[in-house]
């Protein structure tokens, strides 16, 4: 999501950041690059031009041209303009009614049914008692899919025989919710490959029958510049109150979010970031703007850690087994973190949320694809419980036995032992990696402030030796 756009915006701004003073021609050249990057990311032309005009106006108001530190100020201006275009401030769903209802709208194939289940799970965890409603009167496969998804997350599904009018489906779903003690309806409406009069008529009938407070449009993020036209089509009849962008883990270039929020005025509420039921993320314009500019997003990372069952405020050194309690990370702790990491979603997306780590996201994904995390887990599981807690016990004969048990070479066991030693050194120096504390520091690159990455001493010595050799 936003990878290509973020890289190009960042590169353009960094070129200006290295200059003492910025000229008018430098500023306009940068805006031209930003405009091209936005269009290539499938942001519609009208929204692109509005964004550039906003940036230009802010830059002139703040006297960026000719001033000192113009590069840093321009970076802040671009971030503010993107945040404003994405909606300014995040929006919460309005579900104050005793039996509230959410009507999901969208074309066929946009991911509406999967999104309905994701939304039900998220609101279930927030303390609501949702009922999923299959309201497509023609496609039995849609109702069957929703039933399977509902069973997987423990949420009941209301469905009627094929051919039942949508207004009747809505009335019966409301009655069913009251009988079952459910306080929220999530209605998966009909879909078509294109917007037509029949679809619009059904949506109007369903809206009149249920009177949903929230009408959420679900759009495939890969829709690109067509997204604005689709949103405007639904706006005429259903008047969407919010938007969920689905399939952001695919080939989407991210322009749909800017196009719809900036062009149609429909606020984005959630982002679908994967296939898992938990892969639905709250949309915060300022955080997304930060991600576009590769500034990271530790606040969302902390929420993901919490949802995965971890404590986002606990430093690494205090998590896990008995060794961690003494301030020394053990293989038991490392195993726990590897398993937690795998439950948090695609590793590349997680790494990109750490400031300064966007450049290594691809390497992390390659490591997962190559099976490195699985190999590490197999090696740790080949150790005895005592060996996992006491690194000093891992003699050469024991390492050979562990390697044979895991089905890997002893060199891989040695590398894993060395990696744990480096992590323990890092923990001693920093007191653990605390994403919340790092977010609070936020004054520089990771490594200079609380919880950031600091190179182990061995790396510094090796680097110094290489420099000495080069001078000779």
N, C-alpha and C positions, 0 to 999 in steps of 0.2 A: 504493500500500500504506500503510495506517494514516493517510492524509492527513487525513480528517475527524476521526478520533479524536485525532491529534496536535494539530491546530489547536485543538480544544475543550479538551483538557487543558492546553495551553500558555496559552490565554486565561484559564482558571480560576486557574491558578497565578500568572500575572502580576498579576491583580487583587489577590491577597493580597500579592505581592511589594512592592507600592508602599506598604504600610502599616507603620508602625513596630512595632506590636504586634498580634498576632492574638488575637481573642476566641474563646471556645468556639463561639459562633453562627457566626462567620466560617468556622471550620474545618469545621463540619458542613454549612454551605451549599456549601463547596467540594467536600466529599465527595459531596454530593447531585448536583452537576454532573458530577463524575467518573463516578459510578455511571450516570447517564443516558447519558453519552458512551460508556461501555463497552457498555451494552446496545444502543445504536444502532449500534455497530460489530459487532454479531452475536456478542458474547461471551455465553456461556450464563449464566443467572442465578446458578447455584450458584458458578461461578468468579468472577463479578462481586462477589457478596457476600463471598466469601473474600478477594478482593483489598482491598476496602474495609475489612474487619475488620483485615487486616494493616497497612494504612496508618494506621488509627485507633490501633492498639496502638503502632506505632512512634512516632507523633506524640505520644502521651501519655508514652511512655518518655523521649522526648527533650525533653519540656516545651516543645513548640512554642507552646502557648497562653500568652500573657502574656510570652513571652521576646522578646528583640531578635533581629532577623534571622530570624524564623520563616518568612517566605516562601521564602528560600533553602534553609532546612533542610527544609521541606515538599517542595520540588522534589527534593531528594536522596532523601527518603523514598519518593516516588512512583517515582522511577527504580529504587531498590533493590527495591521491591515488584514492579514489572513484571519486572525481571530474574529475580527468584526464581520468579514465576509462569510465566515462559517457559522455565524449566529450570535456572536458576542459572548453570551453566557449560556451554560448548559440548561436544558429544560427538563423538569420532572413531569412525569405523567400525572394527570389530574384524575384520581380514582377515589374521590371522597364519597360517592354514593354508597348506599347500603349494599346494593348489588350493581357494581360498576361493570361497564362493558367496554371492550376494545375491539373495534372492527378493523381487521387487516385487509388492505386493498393491494392489488398488484396484478401484473400480467402473468400468464402461465409461464412457469420456468424461472421466475424471479427468486424462488426460495421461500415462498410465503408459508407453506405448510411446515417446513423445518423451522422457520423463524417463530411460528406460533408456539411450537414445543419449547424452543429456547426461552422465549419470553415467559411462558408458563413456569418453567423451572426457576428462572431468576426471581419472579414475583412470589413464587412459593417460598423461596429462601428468605424473602423479605417479610414473610409472615402472612401473605394472602392465601386464600383457598380458591384457586382457579378451577374453572371448568372449560375444557376445550370444546369448541363447537364446529362440526364439519358442515359447512353451509354451501357446498357445491352440489346442486341438485342433479347434475349430469354425470360426473366422473366418480364412479365407485372407488377407483384406485386412490383418489385423493382422501376419501374418508377412511379407507383401509390404512393408508400411510399414517394419517393422523392418529388412528387408534393404536398402531404399533408404537409410535413415538410417545403417546400418552402413557401407555403401559410401561415403557422403559423408564420414565421419570416419575411414575406414581401419581399421575393426574388423570381423573376420569374424562371420558370423551362422550359428548352427546351427538348422536347421528340419527338421521331419519331415512326412510326408504327412498331410493332413487326416484326422482320426479316430484318429490314434495316441494310445493312452492316455498321460496326463500322466506317470505313473511311468516309462514306457518312454522318453519324451522326456528326462526327467531323467537316467536311466542312460546313454543314448546321448550326451547332451551332455557328461557327465563323461568318457566315453571319448574323445570328440572333442577335448576340451580337452587331455588328456594327449598325444594324437597330434600336435596342433598346437603344443605347448609353451606353452599358455596357462595362466596361474596364477590366473585369476579368471573365474567365471561370473556373468553378470548375467541373471537369468531374468525374462522378461516373461510373467506368468501370465495366466490367463483373466480376463475382466471380465464383469460383468452390470450391468443398469440398477439392480438392487436386490440386496441380500444374500439368497441362497436356499440351500437345503440342498445342491443340486447343486454350486454354486460352492464351498461350504465343504468338501464331500467331495473335490473335485478338489485344493483347496489342501492338505488333510490328506495326500493321496496323494503330491503333489509334495514336500511337506516331508519325508515319511518316506523318499522315494527319494533326495533330494539332501542332506538334513540341513544346510540353510543356516545358517551362523552368524548372518547378518544377514537379518532379515525386515522390509523397509521398506514401510510403507503410503504410497501416493501419493494425495493428496487435492487436489481442486480448491479453491483458497482461497475461491472464491465460494460454497462449500457453506454457509458461515455456521453458524448454530446447529445444523444437521443434522450437522455434522462430528463432534461428540462421539458421537452415536448410531451413525454409521457406524464410527467408530474402535472403539467398544465392541463392535460386532458382529464385526469382524475379530479383536478381542482374544481372544474366546472360543475360536477355533479356531487361528489362526495366531500369536497372541501376538507382535505386532509389536515389534521392538527399536528402531525409530525411524520417523520421519515425514519425508516430503518434501512441502512445500506447493507445488503447481504453479499456474501462471497468475496469479501475483501482479501481473502487468502489466495485468490486465484490470480488471473492476469490483469486485474483492474489497475488502471493508472491513477485512480483517485479523484479524477476531475469531476465526477458526479456529485460529490459532497459539496464542492465549491459552486458548481453550476446550479444546484437546486436551492441550497441555502441562500446563495447570493442572487439567483435569478427569480425563483418562484416564491421565495420568502417562506418556505416550509422548513421549520427547524429539524435538524437531524437529532434523533433521540438515542438511537443505539447503532452499533456496528456489529455485523456478523463477521467473525474473524476465523471461522473454521467449521468443521463438520460436527465436532463434539457438542452435546447439549449445553455445555457450559460456555461455549464460544460465542457469547453475546456480551458486548462491552458497552458501558455507558459512554455517550459522546460528550466530550468536554472540548469546546472550540479552542480554548487556550492551549490545552494539552496536545491536540491534534496539530495546531500551528507549530508547536514546539517540535513535534515529531517530523513534520515536513522539513523543518530547518535543521533536523538531526541534533536537536538539543536534548533528546531523551524524554522519558515520561515516567519518573520514579513513582509518582502518585498512583498511576494506573498499575504499575508493576507491584506496588505494595498491596493493592486490592486483589490482584491475581494471586499473589502468594497467600493472602488470607483466604480466598475462595478455595484454594487448593488444599487448605487445611493447615497451613503454616502460620507462624507469627511474624508479620512483616517488621515488627519492632525488635525482634530478638536477634542480636549479632550472631554470626556463624559460630563463634566460639562457645555460645551458651546453648546451642541446639544439640539434640541427640543424646548419646549415651553417657556413661559415667566419665569417660575421658574428657568429654567436652565440658562437663561440670567443673573439672579441675583446670580448665583453660587450655587444654590440649586437644585438638581435633583428632579423632580416631577414624579408622576405616568404617566403623559402625555409623558414625556421623556422616561420612562421605556417601555411604550406601543410601542412607535416608535422604540426603539431598539429591542424589541422582534420581531416585524414585519420585521425589516431589517435583523435580524439574521436568520429568517426563509427563507428569500429570497437568502441567501448566500450559501446555500447548506447544506449537512449533518453536523450537529453540531460537531460530533466527529472529522471530518477532519479540521474544523476551529480551534477547541481547540488545536489540535496537532501542529498548526503553532505558538502557543505562547510558547516561551522558558520556560521550567520548568513545563509545564502544560500537557505534554503527558500522564502522569499517571492518569489524571482525565478525559481523553477523553471518556473512557468507561462509567464513571458515568454520563457525560453529555448526552451521547446517551441513557442511561437508563432513564434519566429524561425526555427526549423527548418522548421515547417509552411509558413511564408511563403517558404522557399527562400533565406534570407539566407546560410547557410553555402555553399550551392552557387554563389550569385552571387559570393561572395568568392573561392571557388576558381577560378571562370571568369576573374575579373579577374586574379588572380595568374598563371594559366597564359597569359594574353595578354601578359605581360611577357617581355622577354628575360632569360636567366640573369643578365646583368650588372645589369639594372634591379632584379631581385629582391634582389640583394645590396647595392645602393647606392641608398639612398632619395633622396639628393641629386640623382640623375640625372633624377628624375621631373618634368620641366618640363611646362608646360601643353600644348605640342604632343604630347609623349610620352603624356600622360594622355588626350588626345583619341584618339590612335591605339589605346591600350589599351582605352578604353571601346568604341570601334568594333569591335575584335577580339573583345571579350567579349559584345557585343550589349547593353550597358547604358549608362546616361547617365553623363556625366563626373562628375556630383555623387556618384554611388555610388563612383567611383574616389577622389574627394577624401575621402569619409567613411572609406574603408578606409585611406587613407594617414594620416589623422588618428588613427584607432584604433591603428595601429601605433606612431605617435609617442607616444601616451599609454601604451601597453604598455612602450615602451622607457624612458619616464620612471619608470614603476612599478618596472621591473627595476633601474634605477640606484639607486633608493631602498632596495629591499628585498633585493637580491642574488638575486632570483628567487623564484618561488612554490614552496615545498617542502612538500608535504602532510605528510611525516613530521615535519619540523621544526615545522610548525604544530600537529600533534597533540601534540608534546612540550611546546609552550608552553602551550596549552590553559587559560590563566588568564583569558581575557576574550574580547571580541568580536574577530573578524578585523579587522586594521588596527592593533591596539594591540600585537601581539606578533609574533614571528618569522614571516615569510612571509605575513602577513595583507594584506588589501587596504587601501591608503592612497589617498585621493583625490588626483589630480594637482593641482598648484598652481593651474592655470587654473580648476578647479571651485571652489576655495576663494575665489579672488578674485571670481569671478562671484557667489558666494553673499554675500560681504561687501558687494559693490556693491548687490545687491538689498536687503539689510538697511538700508543707508544710505538708499536711495531710499524705503523704507517708513517710516523715521523722519521724513523730511521731510513 
